């Protein structure tokens, strides 16, 4: 789809596709007949995921914290897609006062700048032909002022909702996916101990992706899979900020929903 026009086989680009939620998106979209452009910094894991899929896959090994690497993916987005899934991301096991500023700025580049650049590159061809969608992986944590990770996800939510208002009249959906705790390797790779999290709070990646795709196709700007997280988001909007701050202070550095939904 180098000319930005639709073809008989839709194309989806997924970042952070080598594991977790990104790999679940790849599986779901492959089953639906999409041609996939899979992006991840772990080329070996990316090839393993692609090898197990019943779909044509284009692989891009790229570290989206590096400007030149983002530019390559940005250019591919501009060639024309039916669906863009901005999913790559990571968290820190330490609070921002104990985290090197270089690590914090790398997280911001990945979870803010790369999302912005890829979305803005992908939207014009979609808007021109009047169809397409963007799903940006945020987090339930984005509704709580608890960390720099939460701040990046709050940005994703706000940006996606704002973009959705502008693109909806052209039949293009922009959706912020807000996971809660999801069974991926995200927490382990970030060095987070999740043993104390109640079982009922955990979601499966395939369930999460199915809800995200459904909500995107319905034109929803916000997708919050799972009834327990819908309740949490409502409470985050209704409770006084002073009360939320008090709860966050008493429960430690991050709230129970704080390490929610790792992408890759």
C-alpha positions as CSV (number, residue, x, y, z in Angstrom):
1,X,0.0,0.0,0.0
2,X,2.8,2.4,-0.9
3,X,0.3,4.8,-2.5
4,X,-1.9,5.0,0.5
5,X,-4.9,3.4,-1.3
6,X,-6.8,0.4,0.2
7,X,-6.1,-3.1,-1.1
8,X,-8.0,-6.3,-0.8
9,X,-5.7,-7.3,2.1
10,X,-5.6,-4.8,4.9
11,X,-2.3,-3.8,6.5
12,X,-1.5,-3.3,10.2
13,X,1.7,-2.0,11.8
14,X,2.3,-3.0,15.4
15,X,5.1,-1.7,17.6
16,X,6.3,-3.8,20.5
17,X,5.1,-6.8,18.6
18,X,7.7,-9.4,19.9
19,X,5.8,-10.3,23.1
20,X,2.8,-9.6,25.3
21,X,0.0,-7.4,24.1
22,X,1.8,-6.6,20.8
23,X,2.1,-10.3,20.0
24,X,-1.5,-10.8,20.9
25,X,-2.5,-8.0,18.4
26,X,-0.4,-9.8,15.8
27,X,-2.1,-13.1,16.4
28,X,-5.6,-11.6,16.3
29,X,-5.0,-9.6,13.1
30,X,-3.3,-12.4,11.4
31,X,-6.4,-14.6,11.9
32,X,-8.4,-11.8,10.4
33,X,-6.3,-11.8,7.2
34,X,-4.2,-8.7,7.8
35,X,-0.8,-8.2,6.3
36,X,1.4,-7.3,9.2
37,X,4.3,-4.9,9.7
38,X,5.9,-6.0,13.0
39,X,8.2,-3.6,14.9
40,X,10.4,-4.4,17.9
41,X,13.9,-3.8,19.1
42,X,14.3,-7.6,19.7
43,X,14.8,-8.9,16.2
44,X,15.2,-12.6,17.3
45,X,12.0,-12.6,19.3
46,X,10.2,-10.7,16.4
47,X,11.2,-13.4,14.0
48,X,9.9,-16.1,16.4
49,X,6.5,-14.4,16.6
50,X,6.3,-13.9,12.9
51,X,7.2,-17.5,12.2
52,X,4.2,-18.7,14.2
53,X,1.7,-16.5,12.4
54,X,-0.5,-17.5,9.4
55,X,0.1,-14.1,7.7
56,X,2.5,-12.3,5.5
57,X,4.9,-10.3,7.8
58,X,7.2,-7.5,7.2
59,X,9.7,-7.2,10.0
60,X,11.4,-4.0,11.3
61,X,13.9,-4.2,14.0
62,X,14.0,-0.8,15.6
63,X,14.6,0.9,18.9
64,X,12.0,3.6,19.1
65,X,14.0,5.6,21.7
66,X,16.4,6.5,18.9
67,X,15.5,9.3,16.6
68,X,16.7,7.7,13.4
69,X,14.9,4.4,14.2
70,X,11.7,6.2,14.8
71,X,12.1,8.0,11.5
72,X,12.2,4.6,9.6
73,X,9.0,3.5,11.2
74,X,7.4,6.9,10.7
75,X,8.2,6.6,7.0
76,X,6.6,3.2,6.8
77,X,3.5,4.5,8.5
78,X,3.3,7.3,5.9
79,X,3.2,4.8,3.1
80,X,-0.3,3.8,4.1
81,X,-1.9,1.5,6.7
82,X,-5.3,0.3,7.6
83,X,-4.5,0.0,11.3
84,X,-1.6,1.4,13.4
85,X,-1.1,-0.1,16.9
86,X,1.3,2.0,18.9
87,X,2.1,-0.5,21.6
88,X,5.8,-0.4,22.5
89,X,6.7,0.7,26.0
90,X,8.4,-0.1,29.3
91,X,8.3,0.9,32.9
92,X,10.8,1.5,35.7
93,X,11.0,-0.5,39.0
94,X,12.1,2.7,40.8
95,X,10.4,6.0,41.5
96,X,11.4,9.0,39.4
97,X,13.6,10.4,42.2
98,X,15.6,7.2,42.1
99,X,15.6,6.7,38.3
100,X,18.4,8.2,36.1
101,X,17.1,11.0,34.0
102,X,18.4,9.3,30.8
103,X,16.1,6.4,31.5
104,X,13.1,8.7,32.1
105,X,13.7,10.6,28.9
106,X,14.1,7.4,26.9
107,X,10.7,6.3,28.3
108,X,9.2,9.6,27.2
109,X,10.6,9.4,23.7
110,X,9.1,5.9,23.3
111,X,5.7,6.5,24.9
112,X,5.1,10.0,23.8
113,X,7.3,11.1,20.9
114,X,7.2,7.8,19.0
115,X,3.4,7.6,19.5
116,X,3.0,11.2,18.3
117,X,5.2,10.8,15.2
118,X,3.9,7.5,14.0
119,X,0.3,8.6,14.5
120,X,0.7,11.8,12.6
121,X,2.5,9.9,9.8
122,X,-0.3,7.3,9.5
123,X,-3.3,9.6,9.7
124,X,-3.1,11.6,6.4
125,X,-3.5,8.6,4.1
126,X,-6.3,7.2,6.2
127,X,-8.1,10.6,6.3
128,X,-7.7,11.0,2.5
129,X,-9.4,7.7,1.7
130,X,-11.9,7.9,4.6
131,X,-11.1,4.7,6.5
132,X,-8.6,3.4,9.0
133,X,-7.7,3.3,12.7
134,X,-5.0,3.9,15.3
135,X,-4.9,2.2,18.6
136,X,-2.5,3.7,21.2
137,X,-1.7,1.5,24.2
138,X,-2.1,3.6,27.4
139,X,-2.9,2.3,30.8
140,X,-5.5,2.5,33.6
141,X,-2.6,4.2,35.5
142,X,-2.9,7.1,33.2
143,X,-5.9,8.2,35.2
144,X,-3.8,8.4,38.4
145,X,-1.0,10.9,39.1
146,X,1.4,8.4,40.5
147,X,4.6,8.3,38.4
148,X,6.4,9.5,35.3
149,X,5.1,6.3,33.6
150,X,1.6,7.3,34.5
151,X,2.3,10.8,33.1
152,X,3.2,9.3,29.7
153,X,0.1,7.2,29.7
154,X,-2.1,10.2,30.7
155,X,-0.6,12.0,27.7
156,X,-1.5,9.1,25.4
157,X,-5.1,9.2,26.7
158,X,-5.4,12.9,26.2
159,X,-3.7,12.9,22.8
160,X,-5.8,10.0,21.5
161,X,-9.1,11.5,22.6
162,X,-8.2,14.8,21.1
163,X,-7.2,13.2,17.8
164,X,-10.4,11.1,17.8
165,X,-12.6,14.2,17.8
166,X,-10.7,15.5,14.7
167,X,-10.6,12.2,12.7
168,X,-14.0,10.7,13.5
169,X,-15.8,12.8,10.9
170,X,-13.6,11.3,8.2
171,X,-14.4,7.7,9.4
172,X,-11.0,7.2,11.0
173,X,-10.9,6.0,14.6
174,X,-8.2,6.9,17.2
175,X,-8.5,4.8,20.4
176,X,-6.6,4.8,23.6
177,X,-6.4,1.3,25.0
178,X,-6.2,1.4,28.8
179,X,-5.2,-2.1,30.2
180,X,-5.2,-3.1,33.8
181,X,-2.9,-5.9,35.0
182,X,-2.3,-8.1,32.0
183,X,-0.4,-11.4,31.9
184,X,2.7,-10.5,29.9
185,X,6.4,-10.4,30.6
186,X,6.2,-6.6,31.0
187,X,6.5,-6.6,34.8
188,X,9.2,-9.2,35.0
189,X,11.4,-7.3,32.4
190,X,10.9,-4.2,34.5
191,X,12.0,-6.0,37.7
192,X,8.6,-5.6,39.4
193,X,7.3,-8.1,42.0
194,X,3.6,-8.7,41.3
195,X,3.0,-11.6,43.6
196,X,0.7,-9.6,45.8
197,X,-1.8,-8.8,43.1
198,X,-5.2,-10.5,43.5
199,X,-6.0,-13.1,40.8
200,X,-9.3,-11.4,39.8
201,X,-7.5,-8.3,38.7
202,X,-5.4,-10.0,36.0
203,X,-6.5,-10.0,32.3
204,X,-5.4,-12.2,29.4
205,X,-3.7,-10.4,26.4
206,X,-6.1,-12.1,23.9
207,X,-9.2,-10.8,25.8
208,X,-7.6,-7.4,26.0
209,X,-6.9,-7.2,22.3
210,X,-10.4,-8.5,21.3
211,X,-12.0,-5.7,23.3
212,X,-9.6,-3.1,21.9
213,X,-10.3,-4.1,18.3
214,X,-14.1,-4.1,19.0
215,X,-14.0,-0.7,20.6
216,X,-11.8,0.8,17.8
217,X,-14.2,-0.5,15.1
218,X,-17.1,1.0,17.0
219,X,-15.3,4.4,16.9
220,X,-14.7,4.6,20.6
221,X,-11.9,7.0,21.7
222,X,-11.4,5.1,25.0
223,X,-11.2,1.3,25.5
224,X,-11.0,0.0,29.1
225,X,-11.4,-3.8,29.0
226,X,-12.7,-5.6,32.0
227,X,-15.6,-4.6,34.4
228,X,-13.2,-4.1,37.4
229,X,-11.1,-1.5,35.5
230,X,-14.2,0.3,34.2
231,X,-15.2,0.8,37.8
232,X,-11.7,2.0,38.7
233,X,-11.7,4.5,35.9
234,X,-15.1,5.9,37.0
235,X,-13.8,6.3,40.5
236,X,-10.7,8.0,39.3
237,X,-12.9,10.6,37.6
238,X,-15.3,11.0,40.5
239,X,-13.2,11.0,43.6
240,X,-11.7,14.3,44.8
241,X,-8.1,14.7,43.9
242,X,-7.1,15.1,47.6
243,X,-8.6,11.7,48.4
244,X,-6.8,10.1,45.5
245,X,-3.5,11.7,46.6
246,X,-4.1,10.3,50.1
247,X,-4.7,6.8,48.9
248,X,-1.6,6.9,46.7
249,X,0.5,8.1,49.6
250,X,-0.7,5.4,51.9
251,X,-0.4,2.6,49.4
252,X,3.2,3.4,48.5
253,X,5.1,4.6,45.5
254,X,2.5,3.3,43.0
255,X,-1.1,2.3,43.4
256,X,-2.6,-1.2,42.9
257,X,-3.4,-0.3,39.3
258,X,-0.1,1.4,38.8
259,X,1.8,-1.3,37.0
260,X,-1.0,-1.9,34.6
261,X,-0.9,-3.4,31.2
262,X,2.7,-3.7,29.8
263,X,2.9,-3.5,26.1
264,X,5.9,-5.3,24.9
